[in-house]
Every structure is written in C-alpha cells, then in structure tokens.
Amino acid sequence: MDENSLLGKVVHSKAGRDMHKKFIVVGILNKEYVYISDGDLRKIEKPKKKKVKHLDFTGIVAEEIRDLILSKEKVTNSKIKIFLQSADIGKEV
C-alpha cells in the first residue's frame, strides 16, 4: 500500500485511552507509525503519534483535508472536527 494513500483516512483507535474515538490520519512517520488528529483533543498542531496496528481503518477518506495536507496548505482543527461530525461514521465492529 502506498503510504500517501493513508493520508486523510478516517480511523478508529483500537487501543489506549483514546479507544473507539474517530481520527483523521494527518501525517505518516513510517510504515509503523502515523499521526492522527481529531481537531479537538488532538489538534492538528500537535497530532498524536499512533501505531498503525492500533488503528481500524474505515473506507472513508477526507478528500479535502488530504488535498490540503498534500499541497502543504493549512488544515484547520474546525475542518477536521466538522468532517468527523458530518461524516456518518458508525463504529464498525
């Protein structure tokens, strides 16, 4: 899988105190770690470093946010929050 294809993906945390919360992948460190943000507790300025194996990937991609990240433009916390609230993302168990 191309690493950039993870950018903008909506994920659920499977482990840790943020378990079952929704996030968007806002950066990729390496094959094992990504940076995630929910625009609220985990702001875009200080995203959480998380192991890929501790995340459940949904099929949903925040295209607008992904494009902003790839074009090195500013992504706002409110954009992330609004997307996560508007995208009807239930917990697929």
MARRO-613587 format. One line per field, with one value per residue: residue in three letters; chain; x, y, z of N, C-alpha, C in turn; residue number from 1. Coordinates in pm, whole numbers, plus 32768, in hexadecimal, padded with zeros to 4 digits. Example, Ala and Ser with C-alpha at 12.3 -4.5 7.8 and 13.67 -1.06 7.14 Angstrom:
marmi: [ALA	SER]
kolza: [A	A]
nxx: [8527	8505]
nyy: [7DC7	7F1F]
nzz: [830C	82C4]
caxx: [84CE	8557]
cayy: [7E3E	7F96]
cazz: [830C	82CA]
cxx: [8528	850A]
cyy: [7EB6	8003]
czz: [830C	8313]
vexvo: [1	2]
% end
This chain:
marmi: [MET	ASP	GLU	ASN	SER	LEU	LEU	GLY	LYS	VAL	VAL	HIS	SER	LYS	ALA	GLY	ARG	ASP	MET	HIS	LYS	LYS	PHE	ILE	VAL	VAL	GLY	ILE	LEU	ASN	LYS	GLU	TYR	VAL	TYR	ILE	SER	ASP	GLY	ASP	LEU	ARG	LYS	ILE	GLU	LYS	PRO	LYS	LYS	LYS	LYS	VAL	LYS	HIS	LEU	ASP	PHE	THR	GLY	ILE	VAL	ALA	GLU	GLU	ILE	ARG	ASP	LEU	ILE	LEU	SER	LYS	GLU	LYS	VAL	THR	ASN	SER	LYS	ILE	LYS	ILE	PHE	LEU	GLN	SER	ALA	ASP	ILE	GLY	LYS	GLU	VAL]
kolza: [A	A	A	A	A	A	A	A	A	A	A	A	A	A	A	A	A	A	A	A	A	A	A	A	A	A	A	A	A	A	A	A	A	A	A	A	A	A	A	A	A	A	A	A	A	A	A	A	A	A	A	A	A	A	A	A	A	A	A	A	A	A	A	A	A	A	A	A	A	A	A	A	A	A	A	A	A	A	A	A	A	A	A	A	A	A	A	A	A	A	A	A	A]
nxx: [8055	8037	80D3	806F	7F67	7EEC	7EC9	7DDE	7D20	7C0C	7C15	7BEA	7C48	7CDD	7D56	7DD7	7DA1	7D03	7C56	7B63	7B28	7B00	7BDE	7CAA	7DA1	7EBA	7FBF	80E8	81D4	827C	827D	820B	819F	80AE	802F	7F1E	7DF0	7CDF	7C7C	7C23	7C5F	7D53	7E03	7E4A	7F3C	7FCA	7FD2	7F76	8061	8044	8038	800F	7F9E	7EF4	7E14	7CD4	7C83	7BA0	7ACF	7ABB	7B23	7BA5	7B9C	7BC4	7C5E	7D39	7D9D	7DE7	7EB7	7F70	7FA9	802F	7FA6	7EF6	7E4D	7D29	7CBD	7BAD	7B4B	7B8E	7AFD	79F3	79DF	79F8	7915	7847	7865	77C9	7829	781D	7875	7912	78F4]
nyy: [7F89	80DA	81D9	82E1	82B7	828C	8380	846B	83AD	832E	82B6	81C7	81B6	809B	8060	80D3	8208	829B	81F5	8178	8271	835F	83BC	847B	8423	84E2	84EF	8437	8374	828F	8138	80C3	8183	828E	83DF	8462	8524	85C4	86B9	8724	86BA	8659	8726	87B2	882F	87A5	8680	8529	8427	82E8	8185	80CA	7FCD	7FE8	805D	8069	8068	8123	8124	8223	835A	8496	8563	8679	86D1	8629	8681	8787	8752	86CE	8799	883F	8905	89C8	890E	891E	88F7	8903	88B3	87A5	874A	8785	86E3	85E1	85DF	8602	8536	840D	8338	8211	8128	8021	7EE1]
nzz: [8000	7FAA	805E	8068	8033	8120	8196	820A	823C	82F6	843B	8547	8695	8728	8812	8950	8A0D	896A	88F1	880C	87A8	869A	8597	84B0	83C9	83BF	8385	8329	83BF	83AA	8334	8410	84BD	84D3	84C5	8572	8584	862A	8628	8711	8831	87DD	8737	85F0	85F2	86AB	867C	86CE	86F0	8677	867B	8553	8564	8639	85DC	853F	83F7	8337	8215	81C9	8149	818B	80A5	806C	8144	8129	8030	8076	812C	8087	7FD2	8072	80F7	81F3	82E4	8399	84EE	8510	8418	8419	84F8	84A6	83C4	8436	84D4	841B	8361	835A	8422	84A0	85A5	8522	8579]
caxx: [8000	807F	80C5	8019	7EDA	7EB7	7EAC	7D53	7CC4	7BCB	7C3B	7BBD	7CB3	7CBC	7D9E	7DFD	7D32	7CAE	7C14	7ADF	7B15	7B1A	7C4A	7CD3	7E32	7EEA	804C	811E	825E	82BA	821C	81CF	815F	8070	8000	7E8E	7DB7	7C4C	7C5A	7BED	7CC6	7DD0	7E01	7E9E	7FC3	800D	7F89	7FA3	80AA	7FFD	805E	7FAB	7F59	7E90	7DAA	7C78	7C71	7B1D	7ADC	7A9B	7B97	7B85	7BE4	7BEB	7CCB	7DAB	7DD4	7E29	7F35	7FCC	7FD4	8075	7F56	7ECF	7DD4	7CFA	7C7F	7B1C	7B30	7B97	7A8A	7979	79DB	79DE	788A	77E9	786F	777E	7886	77FE	78E2	78FC	792E]
cayy: [8000	8159	821E	8358	8291	828F	840B	8493	833E	8332	823E	81B7	8184	8019	804E	814E	8250	82D7	8184	818B	82F9	836F	8418	847E	8417	8562	84E4	83B0	8375	821E	80CC	8099	81F2	82FE	844B	8470	859A	85CB	8747	874B	869B	864D	8790	879E	8862	8743	8602	84B5	83BE	826D	8110	80A4	7F54	800C	80A9	8029	80C4	811E	813E	82B0	83B2	8524	8591	8706	86D9	85E4	86DB	87F6	871F	86B2	8817	8887	8977	89BD	88C4	8954	8898	8902	8861	8719	8730	8788	866B	856B	85E3	85FA	84B0	83B5	82C9	81BE	80CC	7F9E	7E7C]
cazz: [8000	7FA3	80DF	805C	802C	81A9	81BA	8200	825D	8379	8486	85D1	86EB	8763	8890	8996	8A4D	8902	88B1	87CD	8774	860C	8575	8424	83BB	838A	8364	832C	83EE	8365	831D	848F	8506	848D	851C	8567	85C5	8627	8626	8793	8895	8791	86D3	857B	8613	8700	8666	871C	86AA	8698	862C	84EF	8590	869D	859A	84E1	8387	82F6	8185	81B4	813B	818E	802D	8076	81A6	80EA	7FCA	80BB	8164	8017	7F94	80DE	8125	827F	8306	8418	8549	84FB	83A1	8443	8550	8457	8370	8488	8503	83AA	8326	83B3	8432	8513	85C7	84E5	85D3]
cxx: [8058	8066	8068	7F86	7E9A	7E8C	7E18	7CEF	7C89	7BE8	7BF7	7C33	7C86	7CFA	7DBF	7D86	7CD7	7C61	7B87	7AC6	7B3A	7B88	7C5D	7D6C	7E63	7F7F	807A	81B2	82AE	8251	81D0	817C	8121	804C	7F6B	7E5E	7D1F	7C1E	7C29	7C57	7D4F	7DCC	7E61	7F2E	8011	7FC6	7FC4	7FED	806F	802E	7FEC	7F5C	7EF0	7E1C	7D57	7C60	7BE5	7B36	7AC9	7B1B	7B65	7BD6	7C19	7C63	7D4A	7DEF	7E1E	7EB1	7F9B	7FFE	8016	802B	7F28	7E4B	7DA7	7CBA	7BE9	7AF8	7B2F	7B1D	7A09	7970	79B7	794E	7828	77EE	782C	77CE	7862	7874	78C3	7941	7920]
cyy: [807C	81A7	8297	8335	828D	831C	842A	8425	8354	82AD	823E	8181	8101	8007	80D5	8197	8295	826B	81A8	8219	82FC	83D7	8419	8475	8497	855F	8454	83B9	8309	81B0	80A6	8105	8258	8369	845B	84EB	8590	865C	877B	8734	8692	86B0	8771	87CE	87FC	86BC	8590	8454	833A	81FB	80E9	802A	7F6F	805B	804F	808D	80B2	8133	81D0	8303	8442	8565	861F	8716	869A	8640	8751	87CB	870C	8732	8874	8905	895E	8971	88F9	88E5	8890	88B0	87CD	86F5	8726	870B	85F0	8568	85CB	8570	8451	8335	827E	8164	8045	7F36	7DF4]
czz: [8000	8024	80D6	8054	80B8	81D2	81A7	8223	82E8	83BE	850E	8620	872C	87ED	88CD	89CE	89E9	88B5	8882	879C	86E0	85F8	84DE	8423	8378	8368	836F	8353	83A5	8355	839B	84D3	84A8	84F4	8505	85B4	85C0	862A	86AC	87FF	8854	871E	8661	8598	8665	86F3	86B8	86C2	86D6	8640	85CE	851F	85FC	8661	8541	8472	834C	8261	8163	81AE	813B	811E	803C	80D3	816C	8084	8009	80F2	80F4	7FD6	7FFB	810B	81B4	828D	838E	846B	8531	8480	83C6	8498	8500	8400	83C2	84BD	8490	836A	8388	83C3	84B1	8532	8589	853E	8593]
vexvo: [1	2	3	4	5	6	7	8	9	10	11	12	13	14	15	16	17	18	19	20	21	22	23	24	25	26	27	28	29	30	31	32	33	34	35	36	37	38	39	40	41	42	43	44	45	46	47	48	49	50	51	52	53	54	55	56	57	58	59	60	61	62	63	64	65	66	67	68	69	70	71	72	73	74	75	76	77	78	79	80	81	82	83	84	85	86	87	88	89	90	91	92	93]
% end
